[in-house]
Amino acid sequence: MDFGRISPSEISVYIKDLQNGNILENHRAEASMQPASTMKLVTTFAALKHLGADYRWQTLFKSPAAVQNGELNGDIYWVGSGDPVFDQKDLIDMQNQMRYKSIRKISGQLVFDDSIWSSTGSADNFERDAEEAFTTPPSPHMLAYKVIWITPQQTPDGQITFGTSPPLPEIPQSINVQPAADDSGSCPSLKRYIRADYRSGSLNISGKLPASCVGESLFINLFDIDEFAARSFINQWRSNNNTIAAGFRHADTPSQAQTLATHYSPPLSQIVRDMNKNSNNLIARTLLLTLGSQNGHQQTAQNGQEAVRQQLAASGIDTRELSLENGSGLSRSERASARMMGEMLEKAYHAPFKQAFIDSLPIGGMDGTLKHRFSNSAGQLHLKTGTLDNVRALSGYWLPQNPAAHPLAISIIINSPKATAYLPDLDKLVNQITSQYGQ
């Protein structure tokens, strides 16, 4: 193999022919390496194997209180399942289910039931990215990645205002936005022109706005998940002329509580596709905790790590080089070997959940994190990317269109201070491998 500028001591490679089982390349494949987001494939494997491709998260609104004359005479309990893709529209749908039961007033408070998990695990040493959406930790009552969408609107007299999702009528807006020249007629990104933050109880928005950006949206991260979910629930409910007491608290749902609304997530097969194609850390971390919750409510994160190991071991995969933190690869401590990843890819390829696993992977030149890479691969490369400081990795498959050619399992991990600069060399190496062995 020609590694180009990559030092042989900084790269691990494992390539296997999935038709005849021959190991074609094995360079430092036993080395313990930081896999970055290719670790999501490990979590995907365990989740599909244990939970099944049709698994769905269930979110419930419950209450022990009676309903009389359109009023729920007590608290409403949000029984969280950790559904990682629960969104504002799903919240509104559940509230509509309550309205269909003629509930218009809630005399009590919103109560979060977090009992599904005892802990949410860690992603240590990412403090400088704490406000970024990709570091958002999982929660039993996760909602819309806890981000607020702001959308500029123009009044008939030319003034700029901003709508928010969820509605935030209790938060005043301080707007210092001026019109900007708009020569292009398009808005590549509202983030280029608008800045927003939350200070002193006010949403402060500033910048220069081209006319083409009116109606576009930008997300901002202002609140922790408890406050965000509570504000969303209360304001969405009140926006339809309904009433609920202010504030929120945490408690287990009383055993005699009745179900008032139910929501099921999309199936796991769809969610892991969103997770892997877009390298979504929140979904991966939620999956690990969901696996952990199957073994009771104590030490959920540790149980999740053990559940992943058990599923790999049950498939005959050697996990000696595996070290887990949260199952997403957003970790400075997670480790795996290229060999272990390659063995797992082989087992997934021959598993009942094969298609769901393959369908979750980015396709070279077509979608996800590979949309702008391997554009000449004719859709035959299905690879999960891994990107961290000092890490670049690829794990997945070469699935040739030619029925006479052999499919390949590919696992390549670079750990180096020069990892970013090595990206062209990594892609050339993959092309070299597919040209040599994938015909």
C-alpha positions as CSV (number, residue, x, y, z in Angstrom):
1,M,0.0,0.0,0.0
2,D,1.1,3.5,-0.7
3,F,0.3,5.7,2.3
4,G,1.4,8.9,0.6
5,R,2.5,11.4,3.2
6,I,1.0,9.4,6.1
7,S,3.5,7.9,8.4
8,P,3.1,4.1,8.6
9,S,3.3,4.4,12.4
10,E,0.2,6.7,12.4
11,I,-2.3,4.6,10.5
12,S,-4.1,1.3,10.9
13,V,-5.7,-0.6,8.0
14,Y,-7.8,-3.7,7.8
15,I,-9.4,-4.8,4.5
16,K,-11.3,-8.0,4.0
17,D,-12.9,-9.7,1.0
18,L,-16.5,-10.4,2.1
19,Q,-17.1,-13.0,-0.5
20,N,-14.2,-15.4,0.2
21,G,-13.2,-14.2,3.6
22,N,-9.6,-13.4,2.7
23,I,-7.8,-10.6,4.7
24,L,-6.4,-8.4,1.9
25,E,-4.6,-5.8,4.0
26,N,-3.6,-5.9,7.6
27,H,-1.3,-3.0,8.7
28,R,-1.2,-2.3,12.4
29,A,-4.7,-3.6,12.6
30,E,-4.4,-4.7,16.2
31,A,-3.3,-1.2,17.4
32,S,-5.5,0.6,19.9
33,M,-6.7,3.7,18.1
34,Q,-9.1,6.7,18.6
35,P,-11.8,5.9,16.1
36,A,-13.7,9.2,16.4
37,S,-17.2,8.9,14.9
38,T,-16.7,5.5,13.3
39,M,-17.5,4.3,16.8
40,K,-21.1,5.0,16.0
41,L,-21.0,1.9,13.9
42,V,-20.2,-0.2,17.0
43,T,-23.3,1.3,18.7
44,T,-25.4,0.8,15.5
45,F,-24.4,-2.9,15.4
46,A,-25.3,-3.5,19.0
47,A,-28.6,-1.6,18.8
48,L,-29.8,-3.3,15.6
49,K,-28.8,-6.7,17.0
50,H,-30.4,-6.2,20.4
51,L,-33.3,-3.8,19.9
52,G,-34.1,-4.7,16.3
53,A,-34.6,-2.4,13.2
54,D,-38.3,-1.8,14.1
55,Y,-37.6,-0.6,17.6
56,R,-39.4,2.7,18.5
57,W,-39.1,5.1,21.5
58,Q,-42.4,5.8,23.2
59,T,-43.1,9.2,24.9
60,L,-46.1,9.5,27.2
61,F,-48.1,12.4,28.8
62,K,-49.8,11.0,31.9
63,S,-51.7,12.3,35.0
64,P,-53.4,10.8,38.1
65,A,-55.7,13.8,38.1
66,A,-59.4,13.8,37.0
67,V,-60.7,15.8,34.1
68,Q,-63.7,17.9,34.8
69,N,-65.3,20.5,32.5
70,G,-62.3,20.7,30.3
71,E,-59.8,21.1,33.2
72,L,-57.1,18.6,34.3
73,N,-57.2,19.1,38.1
74,G,-53.6,18.4,38.8
75,D,-50.1,17.9,37.3
76,I,-49.2,16.7,33.8
77,Y,-46.3,14.2,33.7
78,W,-44.0,14.0,30.7
79,V,-42.7,10.4,30.9
80,G,-39.5,10.6,28.9
81,S,-38.1,7.7,26.9
82,G,-35.1,9.6,25.5
83,D,-36.5,9.7,22.0
84,P,-33.6,11.5,20.3
85,V,-35.7,12.9,17.4
86,F,-38.7,14.1,19.3
87,D,-39.5,17.5,17.8
88,Q,-41.8,20.5,18.3
89,K,-44.3,19.1,15.8
90,D,-44.4,15.9,17.9
91,L,-45.0,17.9,21.1
92,I,-47.8,19.8,19.4
93,D,-49.4,16.5,18.2
94,M,-49.4,15.1,21.7
95,Q,-50.9,18.3,23.0
96,N,-53.6,18.0,20.3
97,Q,-54.3,14.5,21.6
98,M,-55.0,16.1,25.0
99,R,-57.3,18.7,23.4
100,Y,-59.2,15.9,21.6
101,K,-59.9,14.6,25.1
102,S,-61.5,18.1,25.8
103,I,-58.6,19.2,28.0
104,R,-58.2,23.0,27.9
105,K,-56.9,23.8,31.3
106,I,-54.2,22.2,33.4
107,S,-54.4,23.4,37.0
108,G,-51.1,21.9,38.0
109,Q,-47.5,22.0,36.7
110,L,-45.5,20.2,34.1
111,V,-43.5,17.3,35.8
112,F,-40.6,15.6,34.1
113,D,-40.3,11.9,34.8
114,D,-36.7,11.0,34.2
115,S,-36.8,7.5,35.7
116,I,-35.9,5.7,32.5
117,W,-32.2,6.5,33.1
118,S,-30.1,6.9,36.2
119,S,-27.4,8.8,34.4
120,T,-26.6,10.2,30.9
121,G,-22.9,9.4,30.6
122,S,-20.1,11.7,29.7
123,A,-18.2,13.3,26.9
124,D,-15.3,14.7,28.8
125,N,-12.8,17.4,27.6
126,F,-15.1,19.2,25.1
127,E,-15.7,22.2,27.4
128,R,-14.8,24.7,24.7
129,D,-17.6,23.3,22.5
130,A,-20.2,23.2,25.3
131,E,-22.6,25.5,23.5
132,E,-22.4,23.7,20.2
133,A,-25.3,21.5,19.2
134,F,-23.0,18.5,18.5
135,T,-22.1,18.3,22.2
136,T,-25.7,18.4,23.5
137,P,-26.0,15.6,26.0
138,P,-29.0,13.1,25.8
139,S,-32.0,13.5,28.1
140,P,-35.1,11.4,28.8
141,H,-37.2,14.4,27.7
142,M,-35.0,15.5,24.8
143,L,-36.8,17.9,22.5
144,A,-35.6,19.3,19.1
145,Y,-31.9,19.1,20.1
146,K,-32.9,21.9,22.6
147,V,-32.3,24.6,19.9
148,I,-34.4,27.6,19.2
149,W,-35.1,28.5,15.5
150,I,-35.3,32.2,14.8
151,T,-36.7,33.5,11.5
152,P,-36.5,37.1,10.2
153,Q,-39.7,38.6,9.0
154,Q,-40.4,42.0,7.4
155,T,-43.4,44.0,8.3
156,P,-45.3,46.0,5.7
157,D,-43.5,49.2,6.8
158,G,-40.1,47.6,6.3
159,Q,-39.3,46.8,9.9
160,I,-37.4,43.5,10.7
161,T,-38.9,41.3,13.4
162,F,-38.0,37.7,14.4
163,G,-40.3,34.8,15.0
164,T,-39.1,31.9,17.2
165,S,-39.8,28.2,17.4
166,P,-40.8,27.4,20.0
167,P,-42.8,30.6,20.7
168,L,-41.1,32.7,23.5
169,P,-43.6,35.5,24.2
170,E,-42.2,36.0,27.7
171,I,-38.7,36.9,26.4
172,P,-38.3,40.4,25.1
173,Q,-36.2,40.9,21.9
174,S,-33.6,43.6,21.4
175,I,-33.1,43.8,17.7
176,N,-30.3,45.8,16.0
177,V,-30.5,44.5,12.5
178,Q,-30.0,46.8,9.5
179,P,-30.8,46.0,5.8
180,A,-27.8,44.9,3.8
181,A,-27.0,45.0,0.1
182,D,-28.2,41.8,-1.6
183,D,-26.5,41.4,-4.9
184,S,-26.6,37.6,-5.2
185,G,-30.3,37.1,-4.8
186,S,-29.6,34.1,-2.6
187,C,-29.0,33.5,1.1
188,P,-26.2,30.9,1.6
189,S,-26.5,30.9,5.3
190,L,-28.4,33.2,7.7
191,K,-25.6,32.6,10.2
192,R,-23.2,34.7,8.1
193,Y,-25.3,37.8,8.7
194,I,-27.1,37.5,12.1
195,R,-25.8,37.0,15.6
196,A,-28.0,36.2,18.5
197,D,-27.5,35.6,22.2
198,Y,-29.4,35.7,25.5
199,R,-28.3,38.3,28.1
200,S,-30.1,39.9,31.0
201,G,-33.4,38.2,30.2
202,S,-33.4,39.4,26.6
203,L,-32.9,37.8,23.2
204,N,-30.4,40.1,21.5
205,I,-30.2,39.9,17.7
206,S,-27.8,42.0,15.6
207,G,-26.3,42.1,12.2
208,K,-27.0,43.2,8.6
209,L,-29.7,41.3,6.8
210,P,-29.9,40.9,3.0
211,A,-33.4,40.8,1.7
212,S,-32.9,37.3,0.3
213,C,-32.5,36.0,3.9
214,V,-35.9,37.1,5.0
215,G,-37.8,33.9,5.8
216,E,-34.7,31.8,6.3
217,S,-34.0,30.3,9.7
218,L,-31.0,30.0,12.2
219,F,-30.8,27.9,15.3
220,I,-29.4,29.1,18.5
221,N,-28.7,27.3,21.8
222,L,-29.8,29.3,24.8
223,F,-31.2,27.1,27.6
224,D,-30.5,23.8,29.3
225,I,-32.8,20.9,28.3
226,D,-35.1,21.2,31.4
227,E,-35.8,24.9,30.8
228,F,-36.0,24.5,27.0
229,A,-38.5,21.6,27.2
230,A,-40.6,23.3,29.9
231,R,-40.8,26.6,28.0
232,S,-41.7,24.7,24.8
233,F,-44.4,22.7,26.5
234,I,-46.0,25.7,28.3
235,N,-45.8,28.1,25.4
236,Q,-47.0,25.7,22.8
237,W,-49.9,24.8,25.1
238,R,-50.8,28.4,25.8
239,S,-50.5,29.5,22.2
240,N,-53.8,27.8,21.6
241,N,-55.6,29.7,24.3
242,N,-55.1,26.9,26.8
243,T,-53.9,27.4,30.4
244,I,-51.3,25.7,32.6
245,A,-49.5,26.7,35.8
246,A,-46.1,28.2,35.4
247,G,-42.9,26.3,36.3
248,F,-41.9,22.7,36.3
249,R,-40.4,20.0,38.6
250,H,-39.1,16.4,38.5
251,A,-40.8,13.4,40.0
252,D,-41.8,9.8,39.2
253,T,-45.2,9.3,37.7
254,P,-47.8,8.0,40.2
255,S,-48.8,4.4,39.6
256,Q,-52.5,5.3,39.2
257,A,-51.8,7.9,36.4
258,Q,-53.7,7.5,33.2
259,T,-52.2,8.0,29.7
260,L,-53.4,11.2,28.0
261,A,-51.2,11.2,24.9
262,T,-48.7,8.9,23.2
263,H,-46.0,9.4,20.6
264,Y,-43.9,6.7,18.9
265,S,-40.6,7.6,17.2
266,P,-39.7,6.5,13.7
267,P,-38.2,3.0,13.6
268,L,-34.6,2.5,14.6
269,S,-33.6,1.7,11.0
270,Q,-34.6,5.2,10.0
271,I,-33.0,6.8,13.1
272,V,-29.6,5.1,12.7
273,R,-29.6,6.3,9.0
274,D,-30.0,9.9,10.2
275,M,-27.4,9.3,12.9
276,N,-24.6,7.8,10.7
277,K,-25.1,9.8,7.5
278,N,-25.0,13.1,9.5
279,S,-22.7,11.8,12.3
280,N,-25.2,12.7,15.0
281,N,-23.7,12.4,18.5
282,L,-26.9,12.9,20.4
283,I,-28.6,9.9,18.8
284,A,-25.6,7.6,19.3
285,R,-25.3,8.6,23.0
286,T,-29.0,8.0,23.4
287,L,-28.7,4.5,21.8
288,L,-26.1,3.5,24.3
289,L,-28.3,4.6,27.2
290,T,-31.3,2.9,25.7
291,L,-29.3,-0.3,25.5
292,G,-28.3,0.3,29.2
293,S,-31.9,0.8,30.3
294,Q,-32.8,-2.7,29.1
295,N,-30.8,-4.0,32.1
296,G,-32.5,-2.0,34.8
297,H,-32.4,1.6,35.9
298,Q,-29.1,1.7,37.8
299,Q,-25.8,2.8,36.3
300,T,-27.4,3.3,32.9
301,A,-24.3,4.5,31.1
302,Q,-22.2,1.6,32.4
303,N,-24.9,-0.9,31.6
304,G,-25.0,0.5,28.0
305,Q,-21.3,0.0,27.6
306,E,-21.6,-3.6,28.9
307,A,-24.6,-4.2,26.6
308,V,-22.5,-3.2,23.5
309,R,-19.7,-5.5,24.6
310,Q,-22.1,-8.4,25.1
311,Q,-23.7,-8.0,21.6
312,L,-20.2,-7.9,20.0
313,A,-19.0,-10.9,21.9
314,A,-22.1,-12.8,21.1
315,S,-21.3,-12.4,17.4
316,G,-17.7,-13.7,18.0
317,I,-16.0,-10.3,17.8
318,D,-12.9,-9.8,19.8
319,T,-13.3,-6.6,21.9
320,R,-10.0,-6.5,23.7
321,E,-9.1,-3.2,22.1
322,L,-12.5,-1.7,22.7
323,S,-12.9,1.2,25.2
324,L,-16.2,2.9,25.4
325,E,-17.3,6.2,26.9
326,N,-20.6,7.2,25.3
327,G,-20.7,5.2,22.0
328,S,-20.6,8.3,19.7
329,G,-16.9,8.8,19.2
330,L,-17.2,12.3,20.7
331,S,-14.6,11.1,23.2
332,R,-11.0,11.5,24.0
333,S,-10.9,8.1,25.7
334,E,-12.8,5.7,23.3
335,R,-10.6,3.2,21.5
336,A,-11.0,0.4,19.0
337,S,-8.8,-1.4,16.5
338,A,-9.1,-1.5,12.8
339,R,-9.3,-5.3,13.0
340,M,-12.2,-5.2,15.4
341,M,-14.0,-2.7,13.3
342,G,-13.4,-4.9,10.2
343,E,-14.7,-8.0,12.0
344,M,-17.8,-6.2,13.0
345,L,-18.4,-4.9,9.5
346,E,-18.1,-8.5,8.3
347,K,-20.6,-9.8,10.9
348,A,-23.1,-7.0,10.0
349,Y,-22.8,-7.8,6.3
350,H,-24.0,-11.3,7.0
351,A,-26.5,-10.4,9.7
352,P,-30.4,-10.3,9.4
353,F,-30.1,-6.5,9.9
354,K,-27.6,-6.2,7.0
355,Q,-29.6,-3.8,4.9
356,A,-30.5,-1.4,7.7
357,F,-26.8,-1.3,8.7
358,I,-25.6,-0.6,5.1
359,D,-28.4,1.9,4.4
360,S,-27.3,4.0,7.4
361,L,-23.9,4.7,5.9
362,P,-22.9,7.8,3.9
363,I,-22.5,7.1,0.2
364,G,-19.5,8.5,-1.6
365,G,-20.2,11.6,-3.7
366,M,-23.9,11.4,-2.9
367,D,-25.0,12.1,0.7
368,G,-24.2,12.7,4.3
369,T,-20.6,13.4,5.4
370,L,-19.3,11.9,2.1
371,K,-21.4,14.1,-0.2
372,H,-18.3,15.9,-1.4
373,R,-15.8,13.0,-1.3
374,F,-15.3,10.1,-3.6
375,S,-17.5,11.7,-6.3
376,N,-16.1,9.2,-8.9
377,S,-17.0,6.1,-6.9
378,A,-20.4,5.7,-8.6
379,G,-22.2,5.2,-5.3
380,Q,-20.2,2.0,-4.5
381,L,-18.4,3.3,-1.4
382,H,-20.6,3.2,1.8
383,L,-18.4,4.6,4.6
384,K,-18.8,6.1,8.0
385,T,-16.4,9.0,8.6
386,G,-14.6,9.8,11.8
387,T,-13.3,13.3,12.6
388,L,-11.7,14.7,15.7
389,D,-8.6,16.7,16.5
390,N,-5.7,14.4,15.4
391,V,-8.1,11.7,14.1
392,R,-9.4,10.9,10.6
393,A,-11.1,7.5,10.0
394,L,-13.2,5.6,7.5
395,S,-15.1,2.4,8.1
396,G,-17.6,0.7,5.9
397,Y,-18.0,-1.1,2.6
398,W,-17.1,-1.2,-1.1
399,L,-20.2,-2.6,-2.7
400,P,-19.4,-3.0,-6.5
401,Q,-22.1,-2.7,-9.1
402,N,-20.4,-5.4,-11.1
403,P,-21.9,-8.7,-9.8
404,A,-18.6,-10.5,-10.6
405,A,-16.6,-8.2,-8.3
406,H,-16.1,-8.9,-4.6
407,P,-17.5,-6.6,-1.8
408,L,-14.9,-5.4,0.7
409,A,-15.0,-4.4,4.4
410,I,-12.8,-1.3,4.9
411,S,-11.5,0.0,8.1
412,I,-8.8,2.7,8.2
413,I,-7.9,4.9,11.2
414,I,-5.3,7.7,11.3
415,N,-4.2,9.1,14.7
416,S,-1.7,11.9,14.1
417,P,-1.2,15.6,14.8
418,K,-1.2,15.9,11.0
419,A,-4.5,14.0,10.5
420,T,-6.3,17.0,8.9
421,A,-3.5,17.4,6.3
422,Y,-3.6,13.7,5.6
423,L,-7.2,13.7,4.4
424,P,-6.3,13.7,0.6
425,D,-3.9,10.9,1.3
426,L,-6.5,8.9,3.1
427,D,-9.0,9.2,0.2
428,K,-6.2,8.3,-2.3
429,L,-5.5,5.2,-0.2
430,V,-9.2,4.1,-0.3
431,N,-9.3,4.6,-4.1
432,Q,-6.1,2.6,-4.4
433,I,-7.6,-0.3,-2.4
434,T,-10.9,-0.4,-4.4
435,S,-9.0,-0.2,-7.6
436,Q,-6.7,-3.1,-6.6
437,Y,-9.2,-5.4,-4.8
438,G,-12.7,-4.3,-5.7
439,Q,-12.7,-5.2,-9.4
